[in-house]
Amino acid sequence: MNACEAPALTPAPQVTEDLPWIEDAGKVAPSDARALSRLFLQRLNVLEEGTPEYQYARNTLIEMNLSLVAFAARRFRNRGSGDMEDVIQVGTVGLIKAIDRFDLTREVEFTSFAIPYIVGEIKRFFRDTTWAVHVPRRLQELRLDLARSKEALVVELGRTPTVKELAAHLNLTEEEVIDGLVAANGYVAGSIDTPGGDDEADDGPKYADTMGDVDPALDLFEDLHALGPLLQRLDDRERTIIEMRFGREMTQAEIGSELNLSQMHISRLLTRTLTKLRTGLLPA
């Protein structure tokens, strides 16, 4: 099969007569996945949860739309916390939530509905991941106790306390204190101004020099991808006004003059249309 061709669809063997059998859903082209996703979501809505038919429909939906997760994950590739495999995993959780919560009656494209869920899960992952390495919770809590004890002993002794003194103050063994001090090193990631190569000279290359930046085109693509289906549902006049205002950057007075309408009327139409678009973008 040519690499550019969509995978062949044949009736599902012993699954459900209403759905095509997709041997490798991950190879379905995004353009085909959009139409197929709607078909599978329609069936998922009426199938009994836990049945083989339900599991096939749900699992196929997940695999067909993993490209959405990969697309969203690329926005976070330079965050520096966790690897991309972790990001893909939490993004997939967002995709699954979107599949389980999608409402066909809202007439919103599934891709437009799913992206906010996927991005939300990834953002939550980065917000909750503050440690540079995985550290057991008991050691995370010990780090705080050590910090408080060190401050108190510095005031009392007039100098930095030793491991033995910290152990006595916390009623711990010296080995436990050492474990806590080592674990504390996992809380602070290295500075981006740290030399990035073997040359440690001050004027040498830094890690910051190798870091990429967020591509603003990704946000623009996501916004346009989500708005596309909503714009198609506007009437001709609404689409024309949106195109004149934001595509041709015309003023409301210029639009009114060309359409033979008052500026106030154009303002009301524009406000109503933008409200309709914003409402359509909101998750359920």
SEMINU-635302 format. One line per 5 residues: their letters; for each residue z, x, y of C-alpha. Coordinates in steps of 0.2 Angstrom, whole numbers, padded with zeros to 4 digits. Layout:
BEGIN
a) Z:X:Y ~ ...
***
This chain:
BEGIN
mnace) 0000:0000:0000 ~ -0004:0007:0017 ~ 0011:0012:0027 ~ 0006:0000:0041 ~ 0004:-0015:0030
apalt) 0019:-0028:0028 ~ 0026:-0029:0011 ~ 0019:-0042:0000 ~ 0027:-0058:-0001 ~ 0028:-0068:-0017
papqv) 0038:-0083:-0023 ~ 0056:-0078:-0026 ~ 0060:-0076:-0045 ~ 0074:-0088:-0049 ~ 0081:-0088:-0032
tedlp) 0074:-0102:-0022 ~ 0056:-0110:-0021 ~ 0058:-0113:-0002 ~ 0059:-0094:0002 ~ 0047:-0080:-0001
wieda) 0053:-0066:-0012 ~ 0054:-0049:-0002 ~ 0056:-0034:-0013 ~ 0061:-0022:0001 ~ 0067:-0032:0016
gkvap) 0070:-0016:0026 ~ 0051:-0012:0026 ~ 0047:-0029:0035 ~ 0039:-0025:0051 ~ 0049:-0031:0066
sdara) 0035:-0043:0071 ~ 0035:-0051:0054 ~ 0054:-0051:0053 ~ 0056:-0062:0068 ~ 0046:-0077:0060
lsrlf) 0054:-0073:0043 ~ 0071:-0073:0050 ~ 0070:-0090:0057 ~ 0064:-0097:0040 ~ 0078:-0088:0031
lqrln) 0091:-0094:0044 ~ 0085:-0112:0042 ~ 0088:-0111:0023 ~ 0104:-0102:0025 ~ 0110:-0117:0036
vleeg) 0109:-0129:0021 ~ 0112:-0118:0006 ~ 0129:-0118:-0002 ~ 0140:-0103:0002 ~ 0143:-0092:-0013
tpeyq) 0127:-0097:-0023 ~ 0114:-0084:-0028 ~ 0102:-0093:-0016 ~ 0114:-0091:-0002 ~ 0118:-0073:-0005
yarnt) 0099:-0069:-0007 ~ 0095:-0077:0010 ~ 0110:-0069:0019 ~ 0107:-0051:0012 ~ 0088:-0052:0016
liemn) 0092:-0057:0034 ~ 0104:-0042:0036 ~ 0091:-0030:0029 ~ 0076:-0037:0039 ~ 0086:-0035:0055
lslva) 0094:-0018:0053 ~ 0081:-0011:0065 ~ 0090:-0021:0079 ~ 0106:-0011:0074 ~ 0096:0006:0075
faarr) 0089:0001:0092 ~ 0106:-0003:0099 ~ 0115:0012:0091 ~ 0103:0024:0100 ~ 0111:0019:0117
frnrg) 0127:0027:0111 ~ 0120:0043:0103 ~ 0128:0054:0116 ~ 0146:0047:0116 ~ 0153:0061:0106
sgdme) 0165:0051:0096 ~ 0161:0047:0078 ~ 0144:0050:0070 ~ 0129:0039:0070 ~ 0133:0033:0052
dviqv) 0149:0026:0059 ~ 0140:0018:0073 ~ 0127:0010:0062 ~ 0141:0003:0051 ~ 0150:-0006:0065
gtvgl) 0134:-0012:0072 ~ 0129:-0020:0056 ~ 0146:-0029:0057 ~ 0140:-0036:0073 ~ 0123:-0041:0065
ikaid) 0132:-0050:0051 ~ 0143:-0059:0063 ~ 0127:-0065:0073 ~ 0119:-0071:0057 ~ 0135:-0081:0052
rfdlt) 0137:-0089:0070 ~ 0118:-0092:0074 ~ 0115:-0110:0079 ~ 0097:-0115:0076 ~ 0099:-0130:0088
revef) 0101:-0119:0103 ~ 0082:-0114:0102 ~ 0086:-0096:0106 ~ 0077:-0081:0097 ~ 0089:-0073:0084
tsfai) 0085:-0056:0091 ~ 0091:-0061:0109 ~ 0107:-0069:0101 ~ 0111:-0054:0089 ~ 0109:-0039:0101
pyivg) 0125:-0044:0111 ~ 0135:-0045:0095 ~ 0129:-0028:0089 ~ 0132:-0019:0105 ~ 0149:-0028:0107
eikrf) 0155:-0021:0090 ~ 0149:-0004:0094 ~ 0157:-0004:0111 ~ 0174:-0010:0103 ~ 0172:0005:0091
frdtt) 0171:0018:0104 ~ 0185:0009:0114 ~ 0197:0010:0100 ~ 0192:0027:0094 ~ 0202:0039:0105
wavhv) 0206:0053:0092 ~ 0194:0067:0090 ~ 0198:0068:0072 ~ 0206:0056:0059 ~ 0225:0058:0060
prrlq) 0238:0047:0050 ~ 0247:0035:0060 ~ 0264:0043:0057 ~ 0258:0059:0064 ~ 0250:0050:0079
elrld) 0268:0042:0082 ~ 0276:0059:0080 ~ 0265:0066:0093 ~ 0273:0054:0106 ~ 0291:0058:0100
larsk) 0287:0077:0102 ~ 0280:0075:0119 ~ 0296:0065:0125 ~ 0307:0078:0116 ~ 0299:0093:0124
ealvv) 0300:0085:0141 ~ 0319:0082:0139 ~ 0322:0099:0132 ~ 0312:0108:0146 ~ 0324:0100:0158
elgrt) 0340:0104:0148 ~ 0335:0122:0143 ~ 0324:0127:0158 ~ 0311:0133:0146 ~ 0299:0127:0133
ptvke) 0308:0123:0117 ~ 0305:0132:0101 ~ 0300:0123:0085 ~ 0317:0125:0078 ~ 0325:0117:0093
laahl) 0312:0102:0093 ~ 0316:0100:0074 ~ 0335:0099:0078 ~ 0333:0087:0093 ~ 0322:0075:0082
nltee) 0332:0077:0066 ~ 0316:0083:0057 ~ 0312:0099:0047 ~ 0302:0113:0055 ~ 0287:0109:0044
evidg) 0287:0091:0050 ~ 0287:0097:0068 ~ 0273:0109:0065 ~ 0262:0095:0057 ~ 0265:0085:0072
lvaan) 0260:0099:0084 ~ 0244:0102:0074 ~ 0240:0084:0074 ~ 0242:0083:0093 ~ 0227:0095:0094
gyvag) 0216:0081:0087 ~ 0220:0069:0102 ~ 0211:0080:0115 ~ 0193:0084:0113 ~ 0185:0100:0119
sidtp) 0179:0100:0137 ~ 0161:0098:0140 ~ 0162:0114:0151 ~ 0166:0125:0136 ~ 0153:0138:0132
ggdde) 0140:0130:0120 ~ 0134:0146:0112 ~ 0140:0163:0106 ~ 0140:0170:0124 ~ 0157:0165:0131
addgp) 0153:0171:0149 ~ 0157:0159:0163 ~ 0139:0158:0168 ~ 0133:0155:0150 ~ 0126:0138:0144
kyadt) 0139:0124:0142 ~ 0140:0110:0130 ~ 0137:0099:0145 ~ 0120:0107:0147 ~ 0114:0101:0130
mgdvd) 0120:0083:0132 ~ 0107:0069:0135 ~ 0109:0054:0146 ~ 0108:0036:0143 ~ 0090:0031:0145
paldl) 0089:0017:0158 ~ 0073:0011:0149 ~ 0083:0005:0134 ~ 0093:-0007:0145 ~ 0077:-0013:0153
fedlh) 0068:-0015:0136 ~ 0084:-0025:0130 ~ 0084:-0036:0145 ~ 0065:-0040:0144 ~ 0066:-0042:0125
algpl) 0080:-0055:0127 ~ 0071:-0064:0142 ~ 0054:-0065:0134 ~ 0057:-0081:0123 ~ 0067:-0089:0138
lqrld) 0053:-0086:0150 ~ 0040:-0094:0138 ~ 0050:-0110:0139 ~ 0049:-0112:0158 ~ 0036:-0123:0165
drert) 0021:-0116:0174 ~ 0028:-0118:0191 ~ 0044:-0109:0187 ~ 0036:-0095:0178 ~ 0024:-0093:0194
iiemr) 0039:-0092:0206 ~ 0048:-0079:0195 ~ 0033:-0069:0194 ~ 0030:-0070:0213 ~ 0048:-0066:0217
fgrem) 0052:-0052:0205 ~ 0034:-0046:0199 ~ 0026:-0046:0216 ~ 0042:-0044:0226 ~ 0037:-0058:0238
tqaei) 0050:-0066:0249 ~ 0054:-0085:0247 ~ 0045:-0088:0263 ~ 0029:-0080:0257 ~ 0031:-0089:0240
gseln) 0033:-0106:0250 ~ 0018:-0103:0261 ~ 0007:-0099:0245 ~ 0013:-0114:0236 ~ 0013:-0125:0251
lsqmh) 0032:-0128:0249 ~ 0047:-0126:0261 ~ 0057:-0110:0259 ~ 0072:-0121:0256 ~ 0063:-0130:0241
isrll) 0058:-0113:0234 ~ 0076:-0107:0235 ~ 0082:-0122:0226 ~ 0069:-0120:0212 ~ 0073:-0101:0211
trtlt) 0092:-0104:0209 ~ 0089:-0118:0196 ~ 0077:-0107:0186 ~ 0089:-0091:0186 ~ 0103:-0102:0181
klrtg) 0093:-0108:0166 ~ 0089:-0090:0161 ~ 0107:-0084:0163 ~ 0113:-0099:0152 ~ 0100:-0095:0138
llpa) 0106:-0077:0138 ~ 0125:-0081:0135 ~ 0131:-0080:0117 ~ 0137:-0095:0108
***
